[in-house]
């Protein structure tokens, strides 16, 4: 810790070790290529069979926002993601509310990975209690998360490769089935993309759910303090990761909808098992369950890692209890106490359903996406006057506005219960903000970050 003109400047305590490829693999692990199969049934039913169209809309909305996240990661290469970006560029109070809104989303995502695995494990082992699966799966994601981000990145890479291989095999078997006359019996059709009988709001409702599939890209910004040269690495990693996931998701949606036209399943939650069995039989279905478990494990660890960094940033700022969330493990250099708290929250999967949690997560995620787009305008276009050329206007005004508008449009198509529950959570955050600021008579505590200390610390940590 040093001082500068009476302002306390804290040295970072997270270790800066991650490279571009490690960050990309962590993002893909968080995103989880197998999440397509986990959400396939819910998204197909909601979009009434136009799942590819819903994926494309979600992808376009996310891409505009991804550029904004990249720009803000260059300006503020520190942990905290949308919370930090909004706090630093617009207003500390608004930043807190954004952080509060996404805080529960980040903490609920590890629970989602446990619920996704439980759906398919229960189908294979119906005699095992649901609660036992949740407890065991939660333990398996909490322990690796505490051991360190480098360990997480290394294991995530192995599991990501295994998932991509499985998706490739699924594509091959699906194409083979289509050529043999299954489903639509053709490789070329507009049906998964567009159906004149389906209204646009229906497809948008599907797209609002599928935004969950891309949430891993924003988690990369939470790793800024653990990434080498984050100003360049994080923006590049975001775009590379999103392009890879876009191809995997949209391609899988197209083929799945062709081989299984319509949106009627025996079980919506495990609908993917029906499609997998159709194209590959019992053996491939068994491999599918294994791949899902591996994918959800790596996604759960990556999600826990990212969530704990958001909580760490808010704890370091003292807007959350600092002794709990601002604590760093002396050996593993991870926010271990926050990770344990996330683990306990994941146990709520014993009483909540997958459908409920995904919809609730998207409420905060879409608000956070809009706030980051607006942060670009506030930081670059207004504060730093980046508006001397047409390119500046495109980068720092028009594209962020499109991103904000797109995500808020999708947000309005969330189901009513998701809006109500999300609104209640935000109202609690407003009440907590009023308490902390004594009815806005005093400011929020704020972490002071000095970029100049990074090189020295990196040299010490890399030795």
N, C-alpha and C positions, 0 to 999 in steps of 0.2 A: 504494500500500500504506500502511495506517495501523496504529496499535497502540492497543489498549484494555486497560489493566490487564495488560500483558505478553502478551496474546493477539494474534497477528498476524492482521490482517483484510485480505484481498486485494480489490482492486477488480476488478470484472468486466471482461473484455476482449472479450466478444462484443457485437455491436451490437444494440440494442433497437429494431427497426423494423417488426416484423410486426403487421398488423391482424387482426381476426377473420376476414374473408373470405380473407385470404392464408393464415392458419393452416388454415382449413377446406379450401382448395384443395390445400395441401400434404399434408394428411391423406388426401384423396381420391386425390391423385397417388400417395402411398405405397401406399394400399390398392389402387389400380389397378382401375377398373371392369371392365377387360378380363380381370382375373384369374379371373373366373368361367369364361371360355372356356379359360384355361390349366389350370385344375384340374378342369374338367367331367368328363373321362374318368375320372380317378383317383377322384374323389368319387362318381361314378355307379356305378362298378363296386364300390367298397368298400361303399356303402350299398345295393347291389343294386336300384338304380332308384328308391329313395325319397329322392332328392336334395333335394327341397323340404323334407321333414320334417327331414332332417339340417341344412339351412341354418337352419331356424327354431330348432332346439335350440341350435345354435352361437350364433345371434343373441341368444337369451334369456340364455345364459350370459355372453356378452360384455357385454350391457347392464347387468347387475348389477355387473360389474367396472368398466365405464365410469364409473358413478356414483362408485365408490371412487377411481378415478384422478382424477376431477374434484375430489373432496374433498381428496385429498392434494396436488394441484397448488395449491390455495388455501393450504394450510399451508406448503408448501415449493416456492415458484415458482423453482426452480433446475434446471439440467440434471442428468440422471442417471436420471430415471424410476424404475422399481421399485428400482433400486440405492439411490438417494438416499432414497426413501420408507421403505424397510425399515431402512436405516442410521440414519436420524434418529428413527424412531418405535419401533423394536423393539430392535435391537442392531447395533452396527457389524460384528461378525463375520458375523452372519446376512446383513446387508446386502451384505457383500463376496461371500458365496456366491451370493446372488441375482444380483448384478451379474456375477459370473463365469459363472453359468448363462446369463443372457440375452446376455452379451457375444458369444459365438460365434453365437447366433441372429441378432443384429443384423448381425454381420459376414457371415453366410452369405446373408442376404436379397438383397443386391445380386447375388450369384451366381445366386440363383433367377431373378431377372428376366432375366439373360443366358441361362440354360438354357431358360426359357420361350420367348424369342425364337428361340433356335437350333432348337428343335423344329419351328417353323413355317417358318423360313428354309430348313432342310434339306429340308423337304417340297417347297418351291418350287425350290430350287437344290441338288439332291442332290450335285452335283459339287464343291461347296465344302467343304473339310475342317471338321469340327466345331471343332477347336482354333482355327482362324483366326477363326471367328465369335465364339468366347468372348473372344479377345484384342481384337478390334475393338469388341465391345459393351462390354467392361470399360473401355476407353479413353474411350468416349463418355459413360459415367456418372461417371467420376472427374474429368475436366476441369471440367465444369459445377459439380460439387460444391465444388471448390476456389474457384471464382470468387465464391461468396457466396450466402447464404441468400435474399437479396432477388431475385437473378437466378434462383435455383431456383424461388422462388414464382411469379415472373412467367411463366417458360416453362411451369411445371407447370399454371398456369391454362388456358393455350391448349390444351394436350394433353388436359386433363381434359374440357373442353367438347367436343372432337372425339370423345372416347371415349363420352361420354354420348349424343351425337348418333347414333353408330354403334349403341349398345345400343337406342336408340329405334327406329331403322330395323329392327333385328333383330326387335324385338317386332312391328312392323307386318307384316313379311314372314311371320313365324311365324303370326300370327293369320290372315293371308290364306291361308296353306297349310292351316291347320286347317279353316277355313271351306270350303276346296275339297276336303276329305275326306282330307287327308294325316294320317298318324299316328293319333291317337285320333279325329280327325274331329269334335271338339267342343271348346268353350272352357271347359267346366265338368266337372271330374272330381276325385275324391279320390285317384286313384292316385299322383300325385307326392308327396302328403302322407302317405298311410297305405296299408299293404298288410298284411293279416292274415297273410300267408304269410312275412313278414319279421320276424325277432326284433328286439327293441329293441336288444340289444348290437350288432347289425349296423349299425343306424341311428346309434348312438352312435359307432361306429368311423368312420363317414362324417363325423359332426359334429366329431370330434376333428381330422380332416384339414382340415375347412372353417374351423376357427378361424383358420387361416393367412390366410384371405380377409379377416379383420377386424383383422389385427394393426396396421394403420396408426394406429388410434385411440390406442394407447399411445405411439406415436412423437411425438405432439403434445406430450406433457409434456417431451420432451427439448428442446423449443424455448422453454421458459419464459424463459430469460435473453435471448432475442432477440425476445420478444413484448411489445407495449405492454399494460400493465395485465394481466399474466398471471393474477392471482388470479381475474379474471372471464372473461377471454377464453378461456383454455385449457379450463375446464369446459364453457363454451357450445359451443366448437368441437368438442369430443369428441362431444357429444350430436347436434349438427346433422349432423356427418359420418357418424356411425353410422346415423342414421335414413335418410339419403340412400342409403348403401351397402346397408342392409337391404332397401329397396324395390327397388333395382337387382338385387341378387343373388337374392332370393326370387322376384321377378317373372320373371327370366330362367330360373331353375331350373324354375318351374312350366311355362312355355311350352315350354322345350326338352324336358322330359320328356314332354309331351303330343305334340309333333310327332315325337319319336323314342322311343317306348315301349321299355322294356327296358334292358339294359346290355351289349349286345354290339356291339363296334366292331372295325374292321379294325386300328386302332392306338389303344390307350388314351391315349397321350400327346397325339395330335393328333385325338382324337375330335370336338372342336368343329368341325373343318373339314368333317367329314361332315354335321353338322347344318346348318352355314352353307351348304354347297353344296346341301343338300336344299331349303332355303327360298329361296335367292337365286341359285343358279347360279354360273357361273365368275366373272362380274364382281364379285358380292358377296363371293365367296371371296377375290378379289384385294384388295378393300377391307378385308376382315377381316384379312388378313396385315399390311397397312399399319397398321391400327388397333392390332393387337397389338404391333407393334414400337414405335409411338409410346407406347402405354400402358406397356409394359415399360421404355422409356427414362425416362419421367417417374417411374415407380415406383422404378426403380433409383437415380436421382439423389436422390429424396426419402429412400429407405432409407439410402443412403450418408450423407446429411446427418444423419439421426437416429442412425445407428450411431456416427458420429464424435463426436457429442455425449455419448453414453454413455461412450465411451473417453476423451473429454476430461475428463469428471467424475471418472472413476477415476484418470486420470493426474494431474489437479490435486490429488487426495487423496494421490498418491504410492503408491497400492496397485498401480498399473501404472507402468512407467518414465516419469517426468514429462517428460524431455527429448523423448521420442517422442510420447506421447499428450496431454500437457498443453501442447503447443506451439500457439500461435496465429500464423497468417500476418500479418505486419506490415501488408500492404496490403489483403488481402481479408477479414481478421478471421474466418478459418475455421481449424479444426484440421486444417491441410493435411497434416501428416505422418501423422496417424491415417487420413485419407482415402486416402493412398497405400498404407498397410498394408492397408486394406480392399480396395483394388484388386488387390493381389497375392493376397490370399486368394480373391478372385473367380475367379482363374485356375485354381483347383482344379476349376472346372466342366469343365475339359478331361477329368478322369478320373471325376467323380461324376455320378450321374443325378438327374433332377428329383425322382423319387419318394423317393429316399434323403434328399435335403436337406430337403424339405418336412416329412417325418416327424420329422427330427431337430430342426428349428426349433420345431415344436409342443411338443416335450418341455420346452424351457426357457420358452417363452412361457406355457404353462399353469401352470407353477410360479411364474413371476413374477406372473401374474394372482392366484393364490391369496395370495401374499405381500402384495400391495397391499391386498387385501380385509382381511387380518389387520392390516395397518398402520393402517387406519382405526379398527379396534377399539382397538388399542394407543394411538394418538395421541389420539383424541377421547373414546372411551368410558371408557378406563382412566386415562390420564394427565391429561386435561383435564376429566374427570368430566361429560361431556355425557350425563347420564342422569336429568334431572329430569322429563322428560315422556315420554309414549308416543311422540311424534314422534322424540325423541332416541333412544329404544330402536330404533325402526324404522330410522333413518338410520345410526346408528353401531354397531348390534349385529346386528339380524336380517338386514338387506339385505346387509351385508358377509359374514355367515356363509353366506347363500344363495349369494352369488357365489363364495366360497372353496370351498364344498361342490360346486357345479356344475362348476367348473373342474377340481377334483381328481378328480371322477367321470369327466369326459372324459379326463383324463390317464391314468387306469387302463385306458382302452380304446385307448391307443396300441399299435401293434404291438410285439412283443417286441424286435425288433432296435433300434427307436428307444429303448426303455427301457434296453437294455444300453449302447448308445453314449452316451446321455445320462448314465447312471450313471457311466460311465468318465470323462466330462468333469468331472462334479461331484467325483469322487474326486481328480482332478488338482487341482481348486480347493481341496479340503480340505488336500491336501498343501502347496500353495503358501501357504495361510493359516497352517498350522502353522509353516512356515519364516519367514514375515514376523513372526509374533507370538512366535517362539521358544518353541513349545509353549504358547501362550496366557499366557506370563508378562508380556507387554507389550501395550499397546493398539495399534490400527491408527492411522495418521495420518489426520486428518480435516480437511476444508476448513471454515474458519469464514466464514459468510456473514452480512453485515450489510445488512439491508433498507434501513437509513437512507441508504446511499450510492447507492441506485438513482436517485432523482430528479435528483441532481446529474449523474450520468453520462448519464442520458437526455437532459438538456438539452444537454450537450456534444456527444453523438453526433447529435442531431437537427438541430443548427445547420448 
